[in-house]
Amino acid sequence: MERCVWRWLPYVVVAVALRAAWAAGESALFGSLCKMIAIDPEFSEIVGEECMRHVGFEEDMRSEGLVFDPYFDRLLLTDGNCPTQRQLDSIISFPTPWSDETFSVFRSPSSHANGQLIVGSYLLTAETTGRRIAYAPLHDPTNVQTLVDSYRGFPLNSPNDLVAHPDGSIWFTDPEYGCAQFPQANCPALPNFVYRFDPRTGEMHVVADDFDRPNGLAFSPDYTKMYIVDSGAIHCSPVTIDPKRPHHIRVFDVVNNRTLIGGDVLVVVESPDNKWGIPDGIKVDTMGRLYVGAGDGVQVFAPDGRLLGKFYTGTQVSNLSFGGWNNNYLFIGNMDHVWMIPLNDTRGAYYPSMDQPFHPTPTPTPAPAASHPTATSASPSTRRRDQPTLYI
């Protein structure tokens, strides 16, 4: 077991790696990197004495959609949601350091899948070019079915990330990033909405309509709040950054498990190395703390928005996942690298279970509505919604 050497400074803790080399090969294993920066003493409750361990590398990969699969003891991640020189398009299975599994391709092609979620015994994926939320049994990954691919008769744009509610509903973001990355006809067809979909009934409605580019999302541990990233500051093809556009996290109250109100900006994500931070994926632990993929690594925030500390990588982290049998490891997707950090007395709030309700009942696409859905004109950075948005 590797141990980190800690230097204590006022409100800053820096851990320096004892070893940075790892075994050669396409999937390099068991290297380490420790640079953890504590801004608030509470950060010491999260991290232990072990370093971040390097658990995977794939040249030209852009790791996204990390999700821990407890049934097969592996980490699943998407590879190819953004164009790269190798034009990758697959879901990759990475072995955990303690498992007997090997690196393998879980599914290819994957319709440039982005966010992923395990509900019951199914893997749900947000497909960029498939323009749908799809699902497949974990034991039969090529048996892919459509859960939902349209709203009021209009095709979705490019679903980005998704979460599950205990009532069985699936909530997801649908920005237009994929329309620029992989141009298609009639894309975008809809505003950049956030949706709630009920697989049991086929009912779908908009829960937030005033985002620039909605991205990662997460429920609080008690499901009374929802945190949604707006990464509108970054645009694709070509990649440009506009600091005047959103790079923040908003917080909403969940009403009757169906709608959202509020929407105040909780955190503006920034970093010294990448001034605007560019938040992406987001996860929550059992204490309600937020773990956000950003331009310099994973930034950790208290529920009130205080920056507690960082798992520093120096480059963009697109997504992350809690995992391990006690849900006390944090897996980090850092471009073409995957890292793992053992946590102290911290657990992820969400853990897949066979008891979770998931009733996939694909429904026929409804006829187009008389009018095209439109987004709210108010500025997302200043507007607070005191009444739920509900488009049926």
N, C-alpha and C positions, 0 to 999 in steps of 0.2 A: 504494500500500500504506500503510495507516495504522499508525502506531507509537504505542506507549503510553509515557507518562511514568511512570517508576517512582520511588517513594519507599521508601527502605530504612530500616526500623526494626528493632530487635532481634527477630528471628524473625518479623517481619511485613513483607510486601511489599504495597503497595497501588498498583494501577495505575488512573489516572484517565482517563476517555475524553477524547480530543481533539475528538471530534464525536459528538453524540447525535441529530442530526436524520436523518430518512430520507425517501425519496420518498413522496408521498401515494398512496393507493390501497388497494384491498382486500388486496392482498398486497404490503406495503411491503418494499422491498429496500434492502440495502447501508447501513443505519445501523450505528452501532457503540456499544458499551458496554464499558468496561474497569473492572472492579473485581475484582481477583484478590487474594486474601489468602493469603499463605504463612505457615503455622505452623511449618514445618520447612524447612531449607535444601534438602532433596531436591525440594521443589516447583519450584525453579528449573530442574530437569532436564526438567520436563514442559512448562512454558509458555515461549513465545517472547516476542517484542516486539510482536506484533500484538494488536489488540483483538478482543473478541467482536464478530462482525458479525451484524446483524439480517437474517435471510433470509426471514422470513415472518410474517404477522399475519392472523388471521381472527377477527372479532368473535364473542365468546361461545364460542370454540373451547376445548376442553380437550385439548390435544395429548397423546397417549399412543402407545405402541407404535412409537417411531421406529426405522427400519431403513434403512440405505443400500443402494440397488440399483445395483451396479456395472455391470450389463448395460445399463441405460437411463439411467445417470448422473442419479439422482434420489433424493430422500428421501421415503419412504413413511411416513405416520403415521396413526394412528386418531384419529377425532374424534367423540365422542359416547358414550364408555363410561360417562359420568356424565350424569344429567339436567341440561339447561340450558334457558334460556328459549326458545331456538330449536329445541330438540329435534333436534339434529344426530345423524346416524347414517351415517357414511361413512368411507372410507379416502381420504386426500388425497395427491396427488403434488405435492411441492414441488420446484421446480428448484434445482439447486446454482448458486452464483454464476458458475461457469465453464461451465455447459452452455447449450444452445440450447433446452432444454425450457421449457414454460410451466406455470403453476399449473393443475391440473386435478383432477377427481374420478376417482380410480382405481376405486372401487366404491361404490355406494350403492343400497340399504341394505347395512349390513355386519354386522347382528345385534349392534350395539354392540360391535364388536371392541375388544380391549384390546391385549395384547402381540402382537408380530409377529416373524417369523423367516424369513429366506431360506435355504433349503437346496436346493442344486443350482439348478434353474431354477423352483422353486416358492416361493410365498409362503404361509407357514403363519400362521394367526391364531388367537388365543384369543378366542372369542366369548362375550360376557357373556350376552346373551339367547338366543343359539343354543345355549348350554350345551354347547359342543363345541370340539375342535381341528379346524379346517377347513384346506383347502389348495386352491390354484388356481395354474395356470401364470402366470408373470409376464406373458406375452404375451397371456393370455386371462383377465383378472381376474374375469369373471362366471361362469366355469366352475368353480363352487365345489363341492367334495366334502367329505364328512365323513371325517375320519381316525379320530377316536374321540369318543364322546359318552356313554359310560356305564362304570360299574365294577360288576362282579358283578350286572348287571341293573338297577342304580339309576342314574338320570340324574346327570350331573355337576352341580355347583352353578353356578359361573360362572368358567370358567378365566381366569386372570389374566395369566400370563407363561410363557414357554417357552424352552428352549435345546436345542441338538442335541449329541449325543455323536458322536465319530468312528465308532463302530460302527453308526451309523444310528438309534439310539434317540432318542426325544424325551422330555425331562423337563419337567414343568410343574406349576404351583401351581393349586389349585382352592379359593379361599376363597369365602365366602358373600356377599361384597359385593354382587354383582349381584342377589341375592335381595331385598335391601332397596332397592336403587336402582330396579329394574324388577321388582316383585313378580310371581311366577308360582306356579302350583300346584305343590305338592310341591318346594318350594325353600326351604331346602336339603334335599337328599335324602341327603347324605353328610356326614361330618365334613370339616373343613378339611385335606385331605390334600395331600401332594406325591407325584406319580406318575412312574413310568418306563414308557413305552409303546414297544414294538418294532413298527414298521409292517410288518416282514417276516413276523412270525408272529402278530401280533395280541395277543401276551402283554402284560399290563399288571399292575403291582403297585405297592403303596404303598412309598415309600422314607422317608417321614417322616410321623409321625402325631400329633405333640404340639405343633403350632403353634396360636396364637390365630387369626391371619389371615396365612397365607403369601402373599408377594407376589413381588417380583423375585427372580431367581436367576441364578447364573452359575458356570461352572466356572473353576478356575484354569487357567493356560496349558497345564499338563501333564496336566490332567484327573484329578489325584489328589485334589483337594479341590472341594467345592461350597460356595458362599456363598448363603444364603437369608435374605431380609428377612422379618421379622415386623412387620407394621404394625398389630397389634391395638389400639393406642392410639386409632386413629381409626375411627369408625363412621359409617354413612351414614343419611340419611333419618330424622331430621335429622342433620347432621354434628355429631358430638360428639367431644371428645378426653378420654381418661382416662389421665393420666400413670402410673397404676399398672399399666397394661397394656403389652405389649411395644412398643417402638419401637427395635428393635435388629437386628443382623446376626449370624447364627449360622454357624459353620464346621463342615463335616463332612468326614470322610475317605471317599473313594469306594473301595469294595471290589469287586474283580473286575468293574468297569464296570457293576455291577448294583444295588448297595445302598449305604447310607450308615451310618456309625457316627460317634459323637462328638456334635456338636451344641452345643459350648460357645458362649456369647455372646462374640463377638469385639469388637463395637463397640455401644455404646449411642449412638444418633444424637441429638444435641441441637444447638440453635443459639440465639444470643442473641435473635434476633427472633421465633423460634418455639420456645419452650422445649423442646418434645419432638421437634423435628426432622422427624418423620414420614417415615422412609425409604420409598422406593418402588422405582423401577427401579434396576438395578445392572449395571455393565459392568466388564470387567477388561482391563488392557493387557498387553503382552508381558512386563513385569517383575512381573506379579502384583498390581499396585496396583488398588485398588477405587475406582470412580467411582459415587457414589450420589446419586440424586435425593433432595433433602431440602427442608425448609421454607424455607430461605434460599438455595437454589441447588444446585450440585453440590459435594458434599464428597468429597475424595480421601483415601484411607487407604492406608497401607502394608500388606503382607500380615500384619504382626504387630499391626495394629489402630491404629497411630499415625496421628493426623490430620495430614496433610501440608499441606493448604491447601484453598481453596474458590474456585470460580467463582461469584461472588456475583450473584444476581438479585434478592434481597429477597422473593421469593414462591416458592411451591411449584414444584419441578421434579418432574414425574411420571415422565419417562423420558428416555433419552439413547441415542446411538448413535455409535460410531466410523464413519468413512467417508472418502471420497476415495480416489483411486487408490492411495495409499500407506497408507491406513487411518490417517492422521495428522491428521485433523480430528475434533473432537468436536462433534456436533450435540445441542442441548439443547432439550427441550420444556418450555416455561415458561408453562403455562396457554394463553393465546391468542397467545403469541409463540413463534417458533423462532429460536434463536441458533446460531451456528457459531464455534468457536474453533480457529485453527490451532495445532497442538502443536509442540513443539521436536523432540526426537529420540525421540518417543513414538509407539507404534503400538498400535492395538487388537489384542487377542489373537485375535479371531474375524473371519474375512473370508469372505464367500460364495464358493463355487467350484463350477464345473460338475462337478468330480470328487467332490463330497460325495455319499455314498450316501443316497438317499431312495427307498424302495420302497413307495409308497402302495398297500396292499392292504386296503381296508375289509373288516371281518369282521362277520358277523351278531351282533346283540346277544345275549349269553348269557342264559340263564334266571336269574332272581333266586336268590341264594344262600339257604341255609337260615336263616342269621342275618345281621342287618344289621351291616356293619362299624362298629366303634366306635373312638373316639379314645383315646389314652392319657390317663390321669387325672393323671399327674405334671405338675408345673409346668414349662412349657417354658423358663422363665428360669433354672431351677436344675438340671434333669435333664440328665444326660449319658448318651447311649445307647452302651453298649459292645458291644451285639449288634445286628446289622442287623434292621430291620423289614422283613418280607417277607410281604405278603398276596397270594396268587395268586387 
